[in-house]
Amino acid sequence: MTIAKDPRNKIDRAFSSSKQLFRSILQAIPDLVSVVDRDFRVVFSNLRGEHEGLNPKVLRKKSRPYCYDLYYPGREKHCDSCHAQEVFDTGKVVVTERYHPNAGHVEIHAFPIFDEAGTVEMVGEYHRNINARRQAEEALREKNQVLEEIINASPLAIIALDEKINLTLWNPAAENMFGWKKEEVLGRPYPIVSEDCQEELMENINSLNEGVSRRTMETHRMHQDGTLIDVSLSTAPMLNRDGVTIGYMAIMADIRERKLAQQALRESEANYRTIFDAANDATFVFDPENGDMLDVNRKMCEMYGYTREEVLRLNVEDLSAGEPPYTYQDVMKMIWKTKYNKSHMFDWLAKDRDGRLFWVEVNMKGAMIGGEYRVLAVVRDITERKAAEEENRKMQERLRQMDKMAAIGTLASGIAHEINNPNNFILSNAQFIADIWPDLSRIMNHYAEEHGEFYLGRLPFSEASEFIPKLLDGLVEGSHRINGIVTGLKDFARQEKTRLDQRVDINKVIEVSLTMLQNQIRKHTDHFQCILAENLPSVTGSFQQLEQVMVNLTMNALQSLPGRDSGVYISTTYLKSIEQIIVKVRDEGKGMPAEVQQAIFDPFFTTRLDSGGTGLGLSICFSIVKEHGGIIECESEPDRGATFLVRLPVKHVAQKGGQKS
């Protein structure tokens, strides 16, 4: 018996092992797998309570629950349309979709399980959750619906073709434009291409097949009645996910009205072109939206140096100076002012082909041309007039400055006279106190010896007795200095008849000039040096005029300095060999380029007009030196300062030479 049972045990163990392997495989499947018998009882399921939306309590309560009780809790019979019943009846696989109230959309694959006789004994099925797929399909359906609405609402004709050039899309705008209804053309060959455009169609398709992403052109397409319609055509390929062309999309706009307008414009152009080009002023036609050139006459081309074809590729910005207030934004404001046919005139800084800037007078007005609003501008070159106006303005400014300087001179002379009286009073009193101080000091010394130290103001007498004499000396010296400055101002401002027969000491001229300029020297530099040669011979001329030369040259040198660390250096020298006194004024200022040096002695030429320069100082210096029989010269380089040399002739030569500073 033991021997007889051994094969049977092996079979049982093998079957048990296979059954366990089968269950393990089913349990590992992520989808819900179950088997039902003919009573619709679940004989197997890999549900273990973790499948969302089903009823795991049923499995725990019942070993073989009904499938409808498991999938549809509370239901007491199988479904009216039961996929399992259909498999029992037909013996074929059934694929269907169901909606579970809790689990959502489920795709069910039901298949028969046969017995040895070939009868369907049970039905196996697996359930797959397809909620995500249904949502994606719904979203795609909504997008397709929106796209379809956009295509149907578009005023442009939109069509689609497959690879064989059969129509797959024909929107309402295409029906209105070409006359064919959608039902008449879908699935059929492209009907609107005339014979003369067949080659163009194939060329377009070949380009799209070769990788061109989009093509746009103007052509014509055929109406159902045989008439040709001018259209603007844009085409693009339709690609699948692998990038393979599966069709073509075309969008068309009816441009017959625009073509008619262009034809009318061409016809009318011949009528006014002769008059337009005969005008002696430059005439422009602008697009008011962006300032593009639409038309110009021959005079404009001559004035700006362009051909007509070149100008029509330009914008109004290209013909303007480009700096405020002559920029693109500024001229567009002028163009916008022409709305409602308003005309206005203004001056403008224009630019020609070579970049030359010149002034023009612009008369601008809006007008309807060819049924569209345009802006007309009539332009006249006013460069010469502007130059004359600017020169006149500068002349008036310089004359006002000259008048102001003359008034300042008169005022300075009057002020000097008023200062002189109180200064003389201060000087006489200071000298009187200085004269009586020795007597006062002797008395106070005697008092200090008998009574000890005492105070004068807040100072002990012992300190005050040493300090007060110095104060008095400084007071007297300061009064003399004020008197010298006042006298120099009065002499400098005094109007006199031109007399060039005086004997003039050049060193004395420089000393008086520097006395008046002490404040300016302290204001501009910490490095000022004046070296005057001793025993210089005198020159024949006017002291006051030569003083004016030195004041102007020194002030120019001081004003050219970039900072207080830069200096000004003045010196005098006598050259016996040529009998000339040379006055050198050298500065460490900004220097001048060659073109400025050539013009600095011209009347009214100045580089400091905005800061009060009149352009007369060096011109007057040149005239004065020339009247004295001398020469004034300038040597300078940019950023290396400038040196002015004044050469004056002498008649008598000093016997000894030397220097003092």
C-alpha positions in Angstrom: 0.0 0.0 0.0 2.8 2.4 0.8 4.3 1.7 -2.6 0.9 2.2 -4.3 0.2 5.6 -2.7 3.6 7.1 -3.5 2.8 8.2 -7.1 -0.5 9.5 -6.0 1.2 11.7 -3.4 3.6 13.0 -6.0 0.7 14.0 -8.3 -1.1 15.8 -5.4 2.1 17.6 -4.5 2.7 18.6 -8.1 -0.9 19.8 -8.5 -0.7 21.8 -5.2 2.6 23.4 -6.3 1.2 24.3 -9.7 -1.9 25.7 -8.1 0.2 27.8 -5.7 2.3 29.1 -8.6 -0.8 30.0 -10.6 -2.2 31.9 -7.6 1.1 33.7 -7.1 1.1 34.8 -10.7 -2.5 36.1 -10.5 -1.8 37.9 -7.3 1.1 39.7 -8.9 -1.0 41.0 -11.8 -1.8 44.7 -11.1 -5.2 44.5 -12.7 -8.2 43.0 -11.0 -8.5 39.3 -12.1 -11.4 37.0 -11.1 -13.1 33.8 -12.2 -16.9 33.2 -11.9 -18.9 30.0 -12.4 -22.3 29.6 -14.1 -24.1 30.8 -10.9 -22.0 34.1 -11.2 -20.2 33.3 -8.0 -16.6 34.4 -7.7 -14.5 31.3 -7.3 -11.2 33.1 -7.5 -10.1 36.8 -7.3 -6.8 38.5 -6.7 -8.7 41.4 -4.9 -7.2 41.4 -1.4 -9.2 44.5 -0.3 -6.8 47.0 -1.9 -8.7 47.7 -5.2 -10.3 51.1 -4.9 -14.1 51.4 -5.2 -15.0 47.7 -4.8 -16.5 45.9 -1.8 -13.8 43.9 0.0 -16.1 43.2 2.9 -18.0 40.7 0.7 -14.9 38.5 0.3 -14.4 38.5 4.1 -18.0 37.5 4.8 -18.6 35.1 1.9 -16.2 32.6 0.5 -17.9 32.6 -2.9 -19.8 35.9 -3.3 -21.8 36.8 -6.4 -19.9 39.0 -8.9 -22.6 41.7 -8.9 -22.5 41.8 -5.1 -18.8 42.3 -5.2 -18.7 44.9 -8.0 -22.0 46.6 -7.4 -22.7 46.6 -3.6 -26.4 46.2 -2.8 -27.4 44.7 -6.2 -29.4 41.4 -5.8 -29.1 40.0 -9.3 -26.7 40.0 -12.2 -26.7 42.9 -14.7 -29.3 42.9 -17.5 -26.4 43.3 -20.0 -23.9 40.9 -18.6 -20.6 40.2 -20.3 -20.2 37.0 -18.4 -23.5 35.7 -19.7 -22.5 36.6 -23.2 -19.3 34.5 -22.8 -21.3 31.6 -21.5 -23.7 31.9 -24.4 -21.2 32.4 -27.2 -18.0 30.8 -25.9 -16.1 33.9 -27.3 -14.0 36.6 -25.7 -15.9 39.8 -24.9 -14.3 43.2 -24.4 -16.4 45.9 -22.9 -16.4 49.0 -20.7 -18.4 49.5 -17.5 -18.8 52.3 -15.1 -18.6 51.3 -11.4 -20.2 53.9 -9.2 -17.1 53.9 -6.9 -14.2 52.8 -9.1 -15.1 54.8 -12.2 -14.6 53.7 -15.8 -13.3 50.1 -16.1 -12.3 48.1 -19.2 -13.3 44.4 -18.9 -11.8 41.5 -20.8 -13.9 38.4 -20.3 -12.8 35.0 -21.7 -14.3 31.4 -21.5 -12.8 28.5 -19.4 -13.7 25.2 -21.0 -14.0 21.7 -19.4 -12.6 18.5 -21.0 -15.8 18.2 -23.1 -15.3 21.8 -24.5 -18.2 23.3 -22.6 -17.8 26.7 -21.0 -17.6 25.8 -17.4 -16.4 29.2 -16.0 -15.6 32.8 -17.2 -12.3 34.5 -16.4 -12.1 38.3 -16.5 -9.8 41.0 -15.7 -10.7 44.6 -14.9 -8.5 47.6 -15.9 -9.1 51.1 -14.5 -9.2 53.5 -17.5 -10.2 56.7 -15.7 -7.0 58.5 -16.8 -7.5 57.4 -20.4 -11.1 58.5 -20.5 -10.1 61.9 -19.0 -7.4 62.3 -21.7 -9.9 61.3 -24.4 -12.4 63.8 -23.0 -9.8 66.6 -22.9 -8.8 65.8 -26.4 -12.4 65.8 -27.5 -12.9 69.2 -25.9 -9.8 70.6 -27.6 -10.9 69.3 -30.9 -14.3 70.9 -30.4 -12.7 74.3 -29.5 -10.4 74.0 -32.6 -13.4 73.1 -34.7 -15.3 76.1 -33.5 -12.3 78.4 -34.2 -12.0 77.0 -37.7 -15.7 77.3 -38.4 -15.8 80.9 -37.0 -12.7 82.0 -38.9 -13.3 84.7 -41.6 -10.5 83.1 -43.6 -10.9 80.0 -45.8 -9.3 77.1 -44.0 -8.9 73.8 -45.8 -6.9 70.5 -45.3 -5.7 68.0 -47.8 -4.4 64.4 -47.4 -1.3 63.1 -49.1 -3.3 62.4 -52.3 -4.5 66.0 -52.5 -8.0 65.0 -51.5 -9.9 67.4 -49.2 -10.4 66.5 -45.6 -11.4 69.9 -44.2 -13.5 72.7 -45.7 -14.8 75.4 -43.3 -17.8 77.7 -43.8 -15.6 80.6 -45.0 -14.3 78.4 -47.8 -17.9 77.6 -48.7 -18.7 81.3 -48.9 -15.5 82.2 -50.8 -15.5 79.4 -53.4 -19.2 78.4 -53.7 -18.8 74.6 -53.0 -20.6 73.1 -50.0 -18.6 70.9 -47.6 -20.6 67.8 -48.6 -19.7 68.3 -52.3 -15.9 68.4 -51.8 -14.8 66.4 -48.8 -13.0 63.2 -49.7 -12.6 64.4 -53.3 -9.7 66.0 -55.3 -8.9 69.7 -54.7 -11.3 71.5 -56.9 -10.3 75.2 -56.8 -6.9 75.1 -58.6 -7.1 76.3 -62.2 -5.0 74.6 -64.9 -2.5 77.5 -65.0 -1.8 77.0 -61.2 -1.3 73.2 -61.2 2.4 73.6 -61.6 2.5 76.1 -58.7 0.5 73.7 -56.5 2.9 70.8 -57.1 5.9 73.1 -56.5 4.4 74.2 -53.2 3.7 70.6 -52.1 7.2 69.5 -53.0 8.7 72.4 -50.9 6.6 71.4 -47.9 7.6 67.7 -48.3 11.3 68.8 -48.4 11.0 70.4 -44.9 9.7 74.0 -45.5 7.6 74.8 -42.5 5.4 77.4 -44.1 4.9 79.2 -47.4 3.0 82.4 -48.1 2.2 83.9 -51.5 -0.3 85.8 -53.5 -2.0 83.8 -56.2 -5.6 83.0 -57.5 -8.0 80.2 -56.9 -11.2 79.2 -58.8 -14.8 79.8 -57.8 -17.4 77.2 -58.5 -18.7 79.4 -61.4 -15.2 79.4 -63.0 -14.2 82.9 -62.0 -10.7 83.5 -60.5 -10.3 85.0 -57.0 -7.1 86.7 -55.9 -6.1 85.3 -52.6 -3.3 85.5 -50.1 -2.3 81.8 -49.5 -0.4 80.4 -46.5 0.4 76.7 -46.5 2.0 74.3 -44.0 2.5 70.5 -43.7 0.6 68.4 -41.2 3.0 65.9 -39.5 2.4 62.8 -37.4 4.2 62.1 -34.2 7.1 60.6 -36.1 7.5 63.8 -38.2 6.1 62.2 -41.4 3.9 64.4 -43.6 0.3 63.1 -43.6 -1.4 66.1 -45.2 -1.4 69.8 -45.9 -3.1 72.8 -44.4 -4.0 76.0 -46.3 -5.4 79.3 -45.2 -6.6 81.8 -47.8 -7.8 85.4 -47.6 -9.7 87.2 -50.4 -7.6 90.1 -51.6 -9.6 91.2 -54.6 -10.5 94.6 -53.0 -6.9 95.2 -52.1 -5.8 94.3 -55.7 -8.4 96.6 -57.1 -7.2 99.5 -54.8 -3.6 98.8 -55.9 -4.6 98.9 -59.6 -6.5 102.2 -59.0 -3.4 103.6 -57.3 -1.2 102.6 -60.2 -3.6 104.1 -62.7 -3.9 107.4 -60.8 -0.1 107.6 -60.2 0.6 108.4 -63.9 -1.8 111.5 -63.6 -0.1 113.2 -60.7 3.5 112.0 -61.0 4.5 114.8 -63.3 3.1 117.5 -61.1 4.5 115.7 -58.0 8.0 115.7 -59.4 7.9 119.2 -60.8 7.6 120.8 -57.3 10.7 122.7 -56.1 10.3 121.5 -52.5 10.9 117.9 -51.3 7.5 116.1 -50.8 7.0 113.0 -48.7 4.0 110.6 -48.3 4.1 108.8 -44.9 2.3 105.9 -43.4 0.9 107.4 -40.2 1.0 104.2 -38.3 4.8 103.6 -38.4 6.4 106.4 -40.4 7.3 104.2 -43.4 7.9 106.0 -46.7 5.2 105.5 -49.3 6.2 108.0 -51.9 8.6 110.9 -52.5 9.3 113.3 -55.4 12.4 113.9 -57.4 13.4 117.0 -55.3 13.4 114.9 -52.2 15.9 112.5 -53.8 18.1 115.4 -54.8 18.0 117.0 -51.3 18.7 113.8 -49.3 21.0 112.0 -51.9 18.9 108.8 -52.3 17.3 107.2 -55.3 13.5 106.8 -55.1 13.8 103.0 -54.7 16.2 103.4 -51.8 13.9 105.9 -50.0 10.9 103.6 -50.2 12.8 101.0 -48.1 13.5 103.6 -45.4 11.6 104.9 -42.4 11.2 108.6 -41.4 13.6 107.7 -38.5 16.4 107.2 -41.1 16.1 110.8 -42.3 16.2 112.4 -38.9 19.1 113.5 -36.7 18.3 110.8 -34.2 19.0 112.9 -31.1 16.3 114.6 -29.0 14.2 116.4 -30.0 14.7 115.0 -33.5 14.1 111.3 -32.9 11.6 108.7 -34.3 9.3 109.3 -31.3 9.4 113.0 -31.8 8.5 112.9 -35.5 5.7 110.4 -34.9 4.2 112.9 -32.5 4.3 115.4 -35.3 2.6 112.9 -37.7 -0.1 112.1 -35.2 -0.9 115.8 -34.9 -2.2 115.7 -38.5 -5.3 113.8 -37.6 -8.6 115.3 -38.6 -6.7 117.0 -41.5 -4.9 119.5 -39.3 -1.9 121.2 -40.9 1.1 122.4 -38.9 4.6 123.7 -39.7 7.8 123.2 -37.8 11.6 123.2 -38.2 13.4 119.8 -38.2 17.0 118.7 -38.1 17.3 116.2 -41.0 20.1 113.7 -42.1 21.1 112.9 -45.7 22.6 109.7 -47.1 26.1 110.7 -46.1 25.1 111.5 -42.5 25.2 115.3 -43.0 22.8 117.1 -40.7 20.9 120.1 -42.2 17.9 122.2 -41.2 14.5 121.9 -43.0 11.1 123.6 -42.7 8.3 121.0 -42.7 4.7 121.7 -43.6 2.7 118.5 -42.6 -0.9 117.7 -43.3 -3.1 114.5 -43.3 -5.0 113.4 -46.4 -7.0 110.5 -47.8 -5.1 108.9 -50.7 -6.5 105.8 -52.5 -9.1 105.4 -49.8 -6.5 105.3 -47.0 -5.3 108.0 -44.5 -1.8 109.2 -45.3 0.4 112.1 -44.2 1.9 114.6 -46.6 5.0 116.6 -45.8 6.4 119.4 -47.9 10.1 120.1 -46.9 12.3 123.1 -47.7 16.0 123.3 -47.0 16.6 126.3 -44.6 20.2 125.6 -43.6 21.5 129.0 -44.8 18.6 130.8 -43.1 19.2 128.9 -39.8 23.0 129.6 -40.0 22.2 133.4 -40.5 19.7 133.3 -37.6 22.2 131.5 -35.3 25.0 133.9 -36.2 22.7 136.8 -35.5 21.6 135.3 -32.2 25.3 134.8 -31.2 26.1 138.4 -32.3 23.2 139.7 -30.2 24.4 137.6 -27.2 28.0 138.9 -27.6 26.8 142.5 -27.9 24.8 142.1 -24.7 27.8 140.6 -23.0 30.0 143.4 -24.2 27.4 146.0 -22.9 27.3 144.1 -19.6 31.1 144.1 -19.3 31.2 147.8 -20.0 28.6 148.4 -17.3 30.6 146.2 -14.9 33.7 148.3 -15.7 31.8 151.5 -15.0 30.3 150.0 -11.8 33.7 148.7 -10.7 35.2 152.2 -11.1 32.4 153.7 -9.0 32.7 151.0 -6.3 36.5 151.5 -6.2 36.0 155.2 -5.6 33.5 154.5 -2.8 35.9 152.0 -1.2 38.8 154.4 -1.4 37.3 156.9 1.1 36.7 154.6 4.0 39.9 152.8 3.3 41.8 156.1 3.6 40.0 156.7 6.9 41.1 153.3 8.2 44.7 153.9 7.0 45.0 157.3 8.7 43.6 156.0 12.0 45.8 152.9 11.9 48.8 155.1 11.3 47.8 157.4 14.2 47.4 154.5 16.6 50.7 153.1 15.5 52.4 156.5 16.2 51.0 156.7 19.8 51.5 153.0 20.6 55.1 153.5 22.0 53.8 156.1 24.5 50.9 153.9 25.5 53.2 150.9 25.8 55.7 152.7 28.0 52.9 153.9 30.4 51.4 150.4 30.6 54.8 148.8 31.2 55.3 151.1 34.2 51.8 150.2 35.5 52.6 146.5 35.2 55.8 146.8 37.1 54.0 148.5 40.1 50.7 146.5 40.1 51.5 143.3 38.3 50.0 141.6 35.3 46.7 143.0 33.9 44.6 142.2 30.8 43.8 144.1 27.7 40.5 142.6 26.5 41.1 138.9 27.0 44.9 139.0 26.5 47.5 139.5 29.3 49.4 142.7 28.7 52.7 140.8 28.3 51.3 139.0 25.3 49.3 142.0 23.9 52.4 144.3 24.0 54.0 142.0 21.5 50.9 141.2 19.4 49.4 144.7 19.0 52.3 146.3 17.0 52.0 143.4 14.6 48.2 144.0 14.3 48.8 147.6 13.6 51.4 146.9 10.9 49.1 144.4 9.3 46.2 146.9 9.3 48.4 149.6 7.7 49.8 147.1 5.1 46.2 145.8 4.3 45.0 149.3 3.8 47.9 150.1 1.4 47.0 146.8 -0.4 43.4 147.8 -0.7 44.4 151.2 -2.0 46.6 149.6 -4.6 43.8 147.3 -5.8 41.3 150.1 -5.9 43.8 152.3 -7.8 44.4 149.5 -10.3 40.6 149.0 -10.9 40.1 152.7 -11.4 42.9 152.9 -13.9 41.8 149.7 -15.7 38.2 150.9 -16.0 39.1 154.5 -16.9 38.3 155.4 -20.5 41.2 157.1 -22.1 42.2 158.3 -25.5 44.5 155.9 -27.3 48.0 157.1 -26.7 50.9 154.9 -27.6 53.7 157.3 -26.8 54.1 156.5 -23.0 57.2 154.8 -21.6 55.8 151.6 -20.0 57.5 149.3 -17.6 56.3 145.8 -18.5 57.1 144.4 -15.0 55.0 147.1 -13.5 52.1 146.3 -15.8 52.3 142.6 -14.7 52.5 143.5 -11.0 49.5 145.8 -11.1 47.5 143.1 -13.1 48.3 140.4 -10.6 47.3 142.6 -7.7 43.8 142.8 -9.2 43.7 139.0 -9.9 44.9 137.8 -6.5 41.4 136.5 -5.7 41.1 134.7 -9.0 44.5 133.1 -8.6 43.7 131.8 -5.1 40.4 130.5 -6.5 41.8 128.5 -9.4 45.3 127.1 -8.4 47.7 126.3 -5.6 50.7 126.6 -8.1 51.2 130.1 -9.4 54.7 131.5 -10.3 55.8 134.8 -11.7 59.5 135.4 -12.5 60.3 138.9 -13.8 63.6 139.9 -15.3 65.4 142.9 -13.6 66.3 146.1 -15.3 64.0 145.5 -18.3 64.0 148.4 -20.8 60.7 150.2 -21.2 58.6 149.9 -24.2 56.6 152.6 -25.9 52.8 152.3 -25.7 49.8 152.4 -23.4 50.1 151.1 -19.8 46.3 150.5 -19.6 46.1 148.6 -22.9 49.1 146.4 -22.0 47.5 145.8 -18.6 44.4 144.6 -20.4 46.4 142.1 -22.4 48.0 140.7 -19.2 44.7 140.5 -17.4 43.0 138.6 -20.3 45.9 136.2 -20.8 46.2 135.4 -17.1 42.4 134.9 -16.7 42.3 132.6 -19.8 45.2 130.6 -18.3 43.5 130.3 -14.9 40.1 129.3 -16.4 41.7 126.5 -18.5 43.0 124.6 -15.5 41.3 121.3 -14.7 42.0 121.6 -11.0 43.9 123.3 -8.3 46.9 120.9 -8.7 47.6 122.5 -12.1 49.6 125.7 -12.3 50.1 129.0 -14.2 53.6 130.4 -14.8 54.4 133.9 -16.0 57.9 135.2 -16.9 59.5 138.1 -18.7 62.8 138.0 -20.8 64.8 140.5 -22.8 66.4 139.4 -26.0 69.1 142.0 -26.8 69.9 140.5 -30.2 66.5 141.3 -31.6 65.6 144.1 -29.1 62.4 142.4 -27.9 60.8 141.9 -24.5 59.1 138.5 -24.4 56.2 137.9 -21.9 55.4 134.2 -21.5 52.1 133.0 -20.0 52.1 129.2 -19.7 49.3 127.1 -18.2 48.9 123.4 -17.4 45.3 123.4 -18.7 43.4 121.3 -21.2 45.2 122.6 -24.2 43.7 123.1 -27.7 43.6 121.1 -31.0 45.1 122.7 -34.2 41.7 123.8 -35.6 40.9 125.7 -32.4 44.4 127.4 -32.4 43.8 128.7 -35.9 40.6 130.5 -34.8 41.3 131.7 -31.2 42.3 135.3 -32.4 39.2 135.6 -34.5 36.5 138.1 -33.2 33.7 136.4 -31.3 35.3 132.9 -31.4 35.0 131.2 -28.0 34.8 127.7 -26.6 33.1 129.0 -23.4 30.0 130.8 -24.7 27.7 128.9 -22.3 29.9 129.9 -19.3 30.0 133.6 -20.2 32.8 133.8 -22.8 32.4 136.6 -25.3 35.1 135.6 -27.9 36.6 139.1 -27.7 39.4 138.8 -25.2 42.1 137.2 -27.4 41.0 139.2 -30.4 41.4 142.5 -28.5 44.8 141.2 -27.2 45.9 140.6 -30.8 44.9 144.0 -31.9 46.6 145.8 -28.9 49.9 143.9 -29.4 49.8 144.6 -33.1 49.2 148.3 -32.5 52.3 148.3 -30.2 54.3 146.8 -33.1 54.5 143.4 -31.5 53.4 139.8 -32.1 51.3 137.4 -30.0 51.8 133.7 -30.6 50.2 130.5 -29.2 51.6 127.0 -28.8 49.3 124.2 -27.5 48.4 120.5 -27.7 45.3 118.7 -26.3 45.8 117.8 -22.6 49.3 119.4 -22.5 48.4 123.0 -21.7 49.1 126.2 -23.7 51.8 128.8 -23.9 51.2 132.4 -25.1 54.2 134.5 -26.1 53.9 138.3 -26.4 56.8 139.9 -28.2 57.2 143.7 -27.8 59.9 145.9 -29.4 62.1 148.2 -27.3 64.1 151.3 -28.2 66.5 151.3 -25.2 68.3 148.4 -23.9 69.1 148.0 -20.1 72.8 147.5 -19.2 72.3 144.8 -16.6 70.1 141.7 -16.5 68.9 139.4 -13.7 65.8 137.9 -12.3 63.5 138.5 -9.3 60.5 136.5 -8.3 
